């Protein structure tokens, strides 16, 4: 039985640039760093940066992304700061809850999102997606 996400590893082409982006711009906590990688915490999520010469050099044309939670009272501050720093956005928000969709230095698609699965299901019940079936309530 899966109990959650253990960690996420991201291949990076420039460890310093990626380390600085995730710690100084997004606010992840640095735990360890070595010549070819780093361990960070994003809340309770263990995030690993791994230097990889085969790293992609362009964004992938798909919707796959990593969404990080952000407190509602900090969203505008984060969003304004990311825009002021020139962090590139890849999409505008069209779903429940405030979100900003950005690229990291390696073209990974990230989202900073206000809300959780409970608030998403509550919004969907008011305006269901086409063909949607809800199988159970969210238990946390």
DSSP file (Angstrom, degrees, kcal/mol; ACC not computed):
  #  RESIDUE AA STRUCTURE BP1 BP2  ACC     N-H-->O    O-->H-N    N-H-->O    O-->H-N    TCO  KAPPA ALPHA  PHI   PSI    X-CA   Y-CA   Z-CA
    1    1 A X              0   0    0      0, 0.0     2,-0.3     0, 0.0     0, 0.0   0.000 360.0 360.0 360.0 130.1    0.0    0.0    0.0
    2    2 A X        -     0   0    0      1,-0.1     3,-0.1     3,-0.0     0, 0.0  -0.623 360.0-174.8 -77.8 134.0    1.4    3.4   -0.9
    3    3 A X        -     0   0    0      1,-0.4     2,-0.3    -2,-0.3    -1,-0.1   0.451  56.7 -58.8-109.6  -3.6    1.4    5.8    2.0
    4    4 A X  S    S-     0   0    0      0, 0.0     2,-0.5     0, 0.0    -1,-0.4  -0.935  73.7 -44.9 153.9-174.7    2.5    9.0    0.2
    5    5 A X        -     0   0    0     -2,-0.3    41,-0.2     1,-0.2     3,-0.1  -0.790  40.7-166.7 -88.2 126.0    5.3   10.5   -1.9
    6    6 A X        -     0   0    0     -2,-0.5    40,-0.6     1,-0.3     2,-0.3   0.955  63.4 -35.7 -76.0 -54.1    8.7    9.7   -0.4
    7    7 A X  E     -a   46   0A   0     38,-0.1     2,-0.4     2,-0.0    -1,-0.3  -0.981  47.6-130.6-161.8 164.5   10.7   12.2   -2.4
    8    8 A X  E     -a   47   0A   0     38,-2.0    40,-3.1    -2,-0.3     2,-0.5  -0.994  18.4-158.2-122.9 128.8   10.9   13.8   -5.8
    9    9 A X  E     -a   48   0A   0     -2,-0.4     2,-0.5    38,-0.2    40,-0.2  -0.929   5.8-165.3-108.3 128.7   14.2   14.0   -7.7
   10   10 A X  E     -a   49   0A   0     38,-3.0    40,-2.6    -2,-0.5     2,-0.3  -0.956  17.2-134.2-113.7 125.9   14.8   16.6  -10.4
   11   11 A X  E     -a   50   0A   0     -2,-0.5     2,-0.3    38,-0.2    40,-0.2  -0.611  30.0-168.8 -72.8 135.2   17.6   16.4  -12.9
   12   12 A X  E     -a   51   0A   0     38,-2.5    40,-2.6    -2,-0.3     3,-0.2  -0.947  28.5-155.5-130.1 149.9   19.3   19.8  -13.2
   13   13 A X  S    S+     0   0    0     -2,-0.3     2,-0.4     1,-0.3    -1,-0.1   0.714  93.4  32.2 -93.5 -23.8   21.9   21.2  -15.6
   14   14 A X     >  -     0   0    0      1,-0.1     4,-2.4     2,-0.0    -1,-0.3  -0.891  66.7-168.0-137.1 102.1   23.3   23.8  -13.2
   15   15 A X  H  > S+     0   0    0     -2,-0.4     4,-3.2     1,-0.2     5,-0.2   0.899  86.9  49.7 -61.1 -44.4   23.2   22.8   -9.5
   16   16 A X  H  > S+     0   0    0      2,-0.2     4,-2.6     1,-0.2    -1,-0.2   0.932 112.4  46.9 -61.7 -46.5   24.0   26.3   -8.1
   17   17 A X  H  > S+     0   0    0      2,-0.2     4,-2.1     1,-0.2    -1,-0.2   0.921 117.1  43.5 -62.0 -44.5   21.3   28.0  -10.2
   18   18 A X  H  X S+     0   0    0     -4,-2.4     4,-2.6     2,-0.2     5,-0.3   0.912 112.8  51.9 -67.9 -43.2   18.7   25.4   -9.3
   19   19 A X  H  X S+     0   0    0     -4,-3.2     4,-2.3    -5,-0.2     5,-0.3   0.928 112.3  46.3 -58.6 -46.4   19.7   25.3   -5.6
   20   20 A X  H  X>S+     0   0    0     -4,-2.6     4,-2.2    -5,-0.2     5,-1.2   0.891 111.5  52.1 -64.7 -40.1   19.4   29.1   -5.4
   21   21 A X  I  X>S+     0   0    0     -4,-2.1     5,-2.2    -5,-0.2     4,-0.9   0.954 114.8  40.8 -60.2 -50.6   16.0   29.1   -7.2
   22   22 A X  I  <5S+     0   0    0     -4,-2.6     6,-3.2     3,-0.2    -2,-0.2   0.834 126.7  32.7 -72.2 -32.3   14.5   26.5   -4.9
   23   23 A X  I  <5S+     0   0    0     -4,-2.3     4,-0.2    -5,-0.3    -3,-0.2   0.922 129.2  29.7 -89.4 -49.4   16.0   27.9   -1.7
   24   24 A X  I  <5S+     0   0    0     -4,-2.2    -3,-0.2    -5,-0.3    -2,-0.1   0.851 131.0  30.7 -84.2 -35.2   16.2   31.7   -2.3
   25   25 A X  I  <<S+     0   0    0     -5,-1.2    -3,-0.2    -4,-0.9    -4,-0.1   0.910 132.8  27.8 -91.0 -48.5   13.2   32.2   -4.6
   26   26 A X  S   <S-     0   0    0     -5,-2.2    -3,-0.2    -6,-0.2    -4,-0.2   0.749 101.3-125.0 -87.3 -23.1   10.8   29.5   -3.6
   27   27 A X        +     0   0    0     -6,-0.3    -4,-0.2     1,-0.2    -3,-0.1   0.717  46.6 162.4  89.7  21.2   11.9   29.3    0.0
   28   28 A X        -     0   0    0     -6,-3.2     2,-0.5    -7,-0.1    14,-0.2  -0.397  43.3-110.8 -67.9 153.5   12.7   25.5    0.3
   29   29 A X  E     -B   41   0A   0     12,-2.8    12,-2.2    14,-0.1     2,-0.4  -0.770  24.8-131.5 -90.1 124.7   14.9   24.6    3.3
   30   30 A X  E     +B   40   0A   0     -2,-0.5    10,-0.2    10,-0.2     3,-0.1  -0.611  32.9 166.7 -74.0 129.6   18.4   23.4    2.4
   31   31 A X  E     -     0   0A   0      8,-2.8     2,-0.3     1,-0.4     9,-0.2   0.752  63.6 -10.9-109.2 -46.4   19.2   20.2    4.2
   32   32 A X  E     -B   39   0A   0      7,-1.8     7,-2.8     2,-0.0    -1,-0.4  -0.990  55.9-169.9-155.1 153.3   22.4   19.0    2.4
   33   33 A X  E     +B   38   0A   0     -2,-0.3     5,-0.3     5,-0.3     2,-0.3  -0.993   9.4 168.2-148.3 141.5   24.4   19.8   -0.7
   34   34 A X  E >   -B   37   0A   0      3,-3.0     3,-1.0    -2,-0.3    -2,-0.0  -0.807  53.9 -76.9-141.5-177.4   27.3   18.1   -2.4
   35   35 A X  T 3  S+     0   0    0      1,-0.3   -20,-0.1    -2,-0.3     3,-0.1   0.811 127.4  25.4 -57.1 -35.1   29.1   18.4   -5.8
   36   36 A X  T 3  S+     0   0    0      1,-0.1    15,-2.9   -21,-0.1     2,-0.3   0.262 126.2   2.6-116.7  11.3   26.4   16.7   -7.8
   37   37 A X  E <   -BC  34  50A   0     -3,-1.0    -3,-3.0    13,-0.2     2,-0.3  -0.993  50.5-139.3-175.2-179.6   23.3   17.3   -5.8
   38   38 A X  E     -BC  33  49A   0     11,-2.0    11,-2.6    -2,-0.3     2,-0.5  -0.984  12.7-138.4-157.2 150.3   21.3   18.7   -2.9
   39   39 A X  E     +BC  32  48A   0     -7,-2.8    -8,-2.8    -2,-0.3    -7,-1.8  -0.962  30.1 172.1-112.2 131.7   18.5   17.7   -0.6
   40   40 A X  E     -BC  30  47A   0      7,-3.0     7,-2.6    -2,-0.5     2,-0.4  -0.868  26.1-133.1-131.1 162.8   15.8   20.2    0.2
   41   41 A X  E     -BC  29  46A   0    -12,-2.2   -12,-2.8    -2,-0.3     2,-0.6  -0.991  10.3-171.9-119.4 131.4   12.5   20.3    2.1
   42   42 A X  E >  S- C   0  45A   0      3,-2.6     3,-2.0    -2,-0.4     2,-0.6  -0.883  77.8 -55.3-114.2  92.7    9.4   21.9    0.6
   43   43 A X  T 3  S-     0   0    0     -2,-0.6   -14,-0.1     1,-0.3    25,-0.0  -0.650 122.2 -22.7  67.0-119.3    7.2   21.7    3.7
   44   44 A X  T 3  S+     0   0    0     -2,-0.6     2,-0.5    -3,-0.1    -1,-0.3   0.407 115.4 109.6 -97.7  -0.5    7.3   18.0    4.5
   45   45 A X  E <   - C   0  42A   0     -3,-2.0    -3,-2.6   -38,-0.0     2,-0.6  -0.659  64.6-139.5 -84.9 126.0    8.3   17.0    0.9
   46   46 A X  E     -aC   7  41A   0    -40,-0.6   -38,-2.0    -2,-0.5     2,-0.5  -0.747  23.8-170.0 -82.2 118.9   11.9   15.8    0.4
   47   47 A X  E     -aC   8  40A   0     -7,-2.6    -7,-3.0    -2,-0.6     2,-0.5  -0.954   4.7-162.6-116.5 128.6   13.1   17.3   -2.8
   48   48 A X  E     -aC   9  39A   0    -40,-3.1   -38,-3.0    -2,-0.5     2,-0.5  -0.937   5.6-158.3-113.6 131.6   16.4   16.1   -4.4
   49   49 A X  E     -aC  10  38A   0    -11,-2.6   -11,-2.0    -2,-0.5     2,-0.5  -0.939  14.9-171.6-104.2 129.5   18.3   18.1   -7.1
   50   50 A X  E     -aC  11  37A   0    -40,-2.6   -38,-2.5    -2,-0.5   -13,-0.2  -0.971  24.3-125.4-129.9 118.5   20.6   15.9   -9.1
   51   51 A X  E     +a   12   0A   0    -15,-2.9     2,-0.4    -2,-0.5   -38,-0.2  -0.411  37.3 175.6 -61.9 128.4   23.2   17.2  -11.6
   52   52 A X    >   -     0   0    0    -40,-2.6     3,-1.6    -2,-0.1    -2,-0.0  -0.947  31.7-157.4-144.6 115.7   22.5   15.4  -14.9
   53   53 A X  T 3  S+     0   0    0     -2,-0.4    -1,-0.1     1,-0.3   -40,-0.1   0.658  96.4  60.8 -67.1 -13.7   24.3   16.1  -18.3
   54   54 A X  T 3  S+     0   0    0    -42,-0.1    -1,-0.3     2,-0.0     3,-0.1   0.254  75.6 138.9 -95.6  11.9   21.3   14.6  -20.1
   55   55 A X    <   -     0   0    0     -3,-1.6   -43,-0.1   -43,-0.2    -4,-0.0  -0.260  60.9-102.5 -59.7 140.6   18.9   17.2  -18.7
   56   56 A X        -     0   0    0      1,-0.1    -1,-0.1    50,-0.1   -43,-0.1  -0.187  22.1-155.5 -59.5 156.3   16.3   18.6  -21.2
   57   57 A X  S    S+     0   0    0     -3,-0.1     2,-0.3     2,-0.1    -1,-0.1   0.360  72.3  43.2-117.3   1.8   17.0   22.0  -22.6
   58   58 A X  S    S-     0   0    0     48,-0.1    -1,-0.0    49,-0.0     2,-0.0  -0.953  92.3 -89.2-141.0 159.3   13.4   23.0  -23.5
   59   59 A X        -     0   0    0     -2,-0.3     2,-0.4     1,-0.1    49,-0.1  -0.374  41.9-118.1 -65.9 150.5   10.0   22.8  -21.9
   60   60 A X        -     0   0    0     47,-0.5     2,-2.0     4,-0.1    -1,-0.1  -0.759  21.0-125.2 -89.2 136.7    8.0   19.7  -22.5
   61   61 A X  S    S+     0   0    0     -2,-0.4     2,-0.3     2,-0.0    -1,-0.1  -0.491  76.3  89.9 -85.8  70.9    4.7   20.3  -24.3
   62   62 A X  S    S-     0   0    0     -2,-2.0    -2,-0.1     2,-0.2     0, 0.0  -0.942  81.5-112.9-154.0 170.8    2.4   18.6  -21.7
   63   63 A X        +     0   0    0     -2,-0.3    -2,-0.0     2,-0.0    -1,-0.0   0.573  67.9 126.8 -88.7 -11.1    0.5   19.5  -18.6
   64   64 A X        +     0   0    0      1,-0.0    45,-0.3     2,-0.0     2,-0.3  -0.220  34.2 146.8 -52.4 130.5    2.5   17.4  -16.1
   65   65 A X        -     0   0    0     43,-0.1     2,-0.5     2,-0.0    45,-0.2  -0.974  48.7-112.6-158.3 167.7    3.7   19.6  -13.2
   66   66 A X  E     -d  110   0B   0     43,-2.2    45,-2.2    -2,-0.3     2,-0.5  -0.946  28.4-155.4-108.8 126.8    4.5   19.7   -9.5
   67   67 A X  E     -d  111   0B   0     -2,-0.5     2,-0.4    43,-0.2    45,-0.2  -0.909   5.2-161.6-107.4 123.9    2.2   21.8   -7.4
   68   68 A X  E     -d  112   0B   0     43,-3.6    45,-3.1    -2,-0.5     2,-0.2  -0.822  21.0-119.4-101.0 141.2    3.5   23.2   -4.1
   69   69 A X  E     -d  113   0B   0     -2,-0.4     2,-0.3    43,-0.2    45,-0.2  -0.537  30.8-177.6 -78.1 144.5    1.1   24.4   -1.4
   70   70 A X        -     0   0    0     43,-2.0    45,-0.3    -2,-0.2     5,-0.1  -0.996  33.0-103.2-140.9 140.7    1.2   28.1   -0.3
   71   71 A X    >>  -     0   0    0     -2,-0.3     3,-1.8     1,-0.1     4,-0.7  -0.354  27.8-125.9 -64.6 143.2   -0.8   29.8    2.4
   72   72 A X  G >4 S+     0   0    0      1,-0.3     3,-1.0     2,-0.2     4,-0.5   0.872 109.1  56.8 -56.6 -39.7   -3.6   32.0    1.1
   73   73 A X  G 34 S+     0   0    0      1,-0.2    -1,-0.3     2,-0.1     4,-0.2   0.558 111.1  44.0 -73.6  -5.8   -2.3   35.0    3.0
   74   74 A X  G <> S+     0   0    0     -3,-1.8     4,-2.5     2,-0.1    -1,-0.2   0.430  86.5  93.6-111.6  -3.7    1.1   34.7    1.3
   75   75 A X  H <X S+     0   0    0     -3,-1.0     4,-3.2    -4,-0.7     5,-0.2   0.932  85.7  46.2 -60.1 -50.5    0.0   34.1   -2.3
   76   76 A X  H  > S+     0   0    0     -4,-0.5     4,-3.0     1,-0.2     5,-0.3   0.904 112.8  51.6 -60.3 -42.0    0.0   37.7   -3.5
   77   77 A X  H  > S+     0   0    0      2,-0.2     4,-2.2     1,-0.2    -1,-0.2   0.942 114.8  41.9 -58.7 -49.6    3.4   38.3   -1.9
   78   78 A X  H  X S+     0   0    0     -4,-2.5     4,-2.8     2,-0.2     5,-0.2   0.936 116.0  49.1 -63.5 -47.2    4.9   35.2   -3.6
   79   79 A X  H  X S+     0   0    0     -4,-3.2     4,-2.2    -5,-0.2    -2,-0.2   0.936 113.0  46.1 -60.3 -48.9    3.1   35.9   -6.9
   80   80 A X  H  X S+     0   0    0     -4,-3.0     4,-2.5    -5,-0.2    -1,-0.2   0.897 113.3  50.5 -61.5 -40.6    4.2   39.5   -7.1
   81   81 A X  H  X S+     0   0    0     -4,-2.2     4,-2.0    -5,-0.3    -2,-0.2   0.920 109.6  49.4 -64.9 -44.6    7.8   38.6   -6.1
   82   82 A X  H  <>S+     0   0    0     -4,-2.8     5,-2.4     1,-0.2     4,-0.3   0.911 113.1  47.4 -61.5 -42.2    8.1   35.9   -8.8
   83   83 A X  H ><5S+     0   0    0     -4,-2.2     3,-1.3    -5,-0.2    -2,-0.2   0.914 110.8  51.3 -64.8 -43.0    6.8   38.3  -11.4
   84   84 A X  H 3<5S+     0   0    0     -4,-2.5    -1,-0.2     1,-0.3    -2,-0.2   0.833 108.1  53.0 -63.7 -32.6    9.2   41.0  -10.3
   85   85 A X  T 3<5S-     0   0    0     -4,-2.0    -1,-0.3    -5,-0.2    -2,-0.2   0.513 116.5-116.5 -80.5  -4.3   12.1   38.6  -10.5
   86   86 A X  T < 5 +     0   0    0     -3,-1.3     2,-0.3    -4,-0.3    -3,-0.2   0.714  50.2 170.3  78.0  20.3   11.1   37.7  -14.1
   87   87 A X      < -     0   0    0     -5,-2.4    -1,-0.2    -6,-0.2     2,-0.2  -0.515  38.0-116.8 -66.9 125.9   10.3   34.1  -13.4
   88   88 A X        -     0   0    0     -2,-0.3    15,-2.4    15,-0.2     2,-0.3  -0.432  23.1-146.2 -71.8 133.1    8.6   32.8  -16.5
   89   89 A X  E     -E  102   0B   0     13,-0.2    13,-0.3    -2,-0.2     3,-0.1  -0.740  11.2-168.8 -94.8 147.3    5.0   31.7  -16.3
   90   90 A X  E     +     0   0B   0     11,-1.2     2,-0.3     1,-0.3    12,-0.1   0.495  68.9   8.9-112.5  -7.7    3.7   28.8  -18.5
   91   91 A X  E     -E  101   0B   0     10,-0.7    10,-0.7     2,-0.0     2,-0.3  -0.976  66.7-119.6-165.4 154.2    0.0   29.1  -17.9
   92   92 A X        -     0   0    0     -2,-0.3     2,-0.2     8,-0.1     8,-0.1  -0.764  43.7-100.1 -96.8 149.9   -2.7   31.3  -16.4
   93   93 A X        +     0   0    0      6,-0.4     4,-0.1    -2,-0.3    -1,-0.0  -0.503  46.9 159.3 -73.7 132.5   -4.9   29.9  -13.6
   94   94 A X        +     0   0    0     -2,-0.2     2,-0.2     2,-0.1    -1,-0.1   0.275  52.6  78.2-129.5   5.2   -8.4   28.8  -14.6
   95   95 A X  S    S-     0   0    0      2,-0.2     4,-0.1     1,-0.2    25,-0.0  -0.551  91.6 -63.9-113.5 178.0   -9.2   26.4  -11.7
   96   96 A X  S    S+     0   0    0     -2,-0.2    -1,-0.2    24,-0.1    -2,-0.1  -0.248  99.7  24.8 -58.5 141.8  -10.3   26.7   -8.1
   97   97 A X  S    S-     0   0    0     16,-0.1    -2,-0.2    22,-0.1     2,-0.1   0.355  99.9 -67.9  81.5 146.0   -7.9   28.4   -5.7
   98   98 A X        +     0   0    0     15,-0.1    16,-2.8    -4,-0.1     2,-0.3  -0.458  61.1 168.9 -66.8 138.4   -5.2   31.0   -6.5
   99   99 A X  E     - F   0 113B   0     14,-0.2     2,-0.4    -2,-0.1    -6,-0.4  -0.993  26.9-160.2-148.2 148.6   -2.3   29.6   -8.5
  100  100 A X  E     - F   0 112B   0     12,-1.7    12,-2.4    -2,-0.3     2,-0.6  -0.997  16.0-151.2-127.8 130.6    0.7   30.8  -10.3
  101  101 A X  E     +EF  91 111B   0    -10,-0.7   -11,-1.2    -2,-0.4   -10,-0.7  -0.890  26.9 166.9-105.5 119.3    2.3   28.4  -12.9
  102  102 A X  E     -EF  89 110B   0      8,-2.2     8,-3.4    -2,-0.6     2,-0.4  -0.863  33.6-122.9-132.0 161.1    6.0   28.9  -13.4
  103  103 A X  E     - F   0 109B   0    -15,-2.4     6,-0.2    -2,-0.3   -15,-0.2  -0.814  22.4-142.1 -96.0 144.2    9.1   27.3  -14.9
  104  104 A X    >   -     0   0    0      4,-1.8     3,-1.9    -2,-0.4   -86,-0.1  -0.416  44.6 -84.8 -88.3 180.0   12.1   26.5  -12.8
  105  105 A X  T 3  S+     0   0    0      1,-0.3   -87,-0.1    -2,-0.1   -88,-0.0   0.666 131.2  50.9 -62.6 -14.9   15.6   27.0  -14.4
  106  106 A X  T 3  S-     0   0    0      2,-0.1    -1,-0.3   -88,-0.0   -48,-0.1   0.177 121.1-103.6-107.1  15.2   15.4   23.5  -16.0
  107  107 A X    <   +     0   0    0     -3,-1.9   -47,-0.5     1,-0.3     2,-0.3   0.683  67.8 153.0  68.2  21.5   12.0   24.0  -17.5
  108  108 A X        -     0   0    0    -49,-0.1    -4,-1.8     1,-0.0     2,-0.6  -0.650  47.4-122.8 -74.2 139.0   10.2   21.9  -15.0
  109  109 A X  E     + F   0 103B   0     -2,-0.3   -43,-2.2   -45,-0.3     2,-0.3  -0.747  37.5 178.8 -87.6 123.4    6.6   23.1  -14.7
  110  110 A X  E     -dF  66 102B   0     -8,-3.4    -8,-2.2    -2,-0.6     2,-0.4  -0.850  15.0-160.3-122.3 157.2    5.7   24.2  -11.2
  111  111 A X  E     -dF  67 101B   0    -45,-2.2   -43,-3.6    -2,-0.3     2,-0.6  -0.999  10.6-152.9-135.8 135.6    2.6   25.6   -9.6
  112  112 A X  E     -dF  68 100B   0    -12,-2.4   -12,-1.7    -2,-0.4     2,-0.4  -0.963  33.3-173.1-103.8 120.0    2.2   27.5   -6.3
  113  113 A X  E     -dF  69  99B   0    -45,-3.1   -43,-2.0    -2,-0.6     2,-0.5  -0.920  28.1-150.2-128.2 138.7   -1.3   26.7   -5.3
  114  114 A X        +     0   0    0    -16,-2.8     2,-0.2    -2,-0.4   -43,-0.1  -0.922  69.7  34.7-100.5 125.6   -3.8   27.8   -2.5
  115  115 A X        -     0   0    0     -2,-0.5     2,-0.3   -45,-0.3   -45,-0.1  -0.645  67.3-124.5 123.9 178.5   -6.2   25.1   -1.6
  116  116 A X     >  -     0   0    0     -2,-0.2     4,-2.1   -47,-0.1     5,-0.2  -0.827  43.0 -76.7-148.9-174.5   -6.2   21.3   -1.3
  117  117 A X  H  > S+     0   0    0     -2,-0.3     4,-2.6     1,-0.2     5,-0.2   0.859 125.8  56.3 -62.9 -35.2   -8.2   18.3   -2.5
  118  118 A X  H  > S+     0   0    0      1,-0.2     4,-2.1     2,-0.2    -1,-0.2   0.938 110.0  43.6 -62.5 -47.0  -11.1   19.0   -0.2
  119  119 A X  H  > S+     0   0    0      2,-0.2     4,-1.9     1,-0.2    -1,-0.2   0.855 113.3  53.0 -68.3 -32.9  -11.5   22.6   -1.5
  120  120 A X  H  X S+     0   0    0     -4,-2.1     4,-2.5     2,-0.2    -2,-0.2   0.935 109.9  46.8 -65.9 -46.1  -11.1   21.3   -5.1
  121  121 A X  H  X S+     0   0    0     -4,-2.6     4,-2.2     1,-0.2    -2,-0.2   0.898 110.5  53.4 -63.9 -39.8  -13.8   18.6   -4.7
  122  122 A X  H  X S+     0   0    0     -4,-2.1     4,-0.8    -5,-0.2    -1,-0.2   0.912 111.8  45.3 -60.7 -41.9  -16.2   21.2   -3.1
  123  123 A X  H >X S+     0   0    0     -4,-1.9     4,-1.3     1,-0.2     3,-0.6   0.890 111.6  52.4 -68.2 -39.3  -15.7   23.5   -6.1
  124  124 A X  H 3< S+     0   0    0     -4,-2.5    -2,-0.2     1,-0.2    -1,-0.2   0.845 100.4  61.4 -67.2 -33.7  -16.2   20.6   -8.6
  125  125 A X  H 3< S+     0   0    0     -4,-2.2     3,-0.4     1,-0.2    -1,-0.2   0.832 107.0  47.0 -61.2 -30.1  -19.4   19.6   -6.9
  126  126 A X  H << S+     0   0    0     -4,-0.8    -1,-0.2    -3,-0.6    -2,-0.2   0.787 134.1  14.1 -80.2 -29.3  -20.8   23.0   -7.9
  127  127 A X  S  < S-     0   0    0     -4,-1.3    -1,-0.3    -3,-0.0    -2,-0.2  -0.616  87.4-156.2-146.3  79.3  -19.5   22.8  -11.4
  128  128 A X        -     0   0    0     -3,-0.4     3,-0.1    -2,-0.2    -3,-0.1  -0.196  20.1-112.2 -63.3 146.9  -18.5   19.2  -12.3
  129  129 A X    >   -     0   0    0      1,-0.1     3,-2.1     2,-0.1    -1,-0.1  -0.417  54.8 -75.8 -67.7 153.8  -16.0   18.4  -15.0
  130  130 A X  T 3  S+     0   0    0      1,-0.3    -1,-0.1    -2,-0.1     0, 0.0  -0.314 117.4   0.9 -56.6 126.3  -17.5   16.7  -18.0
  131  131 A X  T 3  S+     0   0    0      1,-0.2    -1,-0.3    -3,-0.1     2,-0.1   0.606  93.4 163.3  73.4  13.2  -18.2   13.0  -17.2
  132  132 A X    <   -     0   0    0     -3,-2.1     2,-0.4    -8,-0.1    -1,-0.2  -0.395  19.5-173.8 -72.9 139.5  -16.9   13.3  -13.6
  133  133 A X        -     0   0    0     -2,-0.1     2,-0.6    -5,-0.0    -4,-0.0  -0.999  14.2-148.7-126.8 131.7  -17.8   10.7  -10.9
  134  134 A X        -     0   0    0     -2,-0.4     3,-0.1     1,-0.1    -2,-0.0  -0.910  11.8-173.6-102.6 123.2  -16.8   11.3   -7.3
  135  135 A X        -     0   0    0     -2,-0.6     2,-0.3     1,-0.2    -1,-0.1   0.770  60.6  -9.3 -91.8 -29.0  -16.1    8.0   -5.6
  136  136 A X  S    S-     0   0    0      3,-0.0    -1,-0.2     0, 0.0     2,-0.1  -0.989  71.4 -92.9-161.2 164.8  -15.6    9.1   -2.0
  137  137 A X        -     0   0    0     -2,-0.3     2,-0.4    -3,-0.1   -19,-0.1  -0.466  51.2 -99.8 -76.7 155.6  -15.2   12.0    0.3
  138  138 A X        -     0   0    0     -2,-0.1     2,-0.5   -20,-0.1    -1,-0.1  -0.651  36.3-162.1 -78.6 129.3  -11.7   13.2    1.1
  139  139 A X              0   0    0     -2,-0.4    -3,-0.0     1,-0.1   -21,-0.0  -0.961 360.0 360.0-114.2 128.3  -10.4   11.9    4.5
  140  140 A X              0   0    0     -2,-0.5    -1,-0.1   -22,-0.0    -2,-0.0   0.405 360.0 360.0-124.0 360.0   -7.5   13.7    6.0
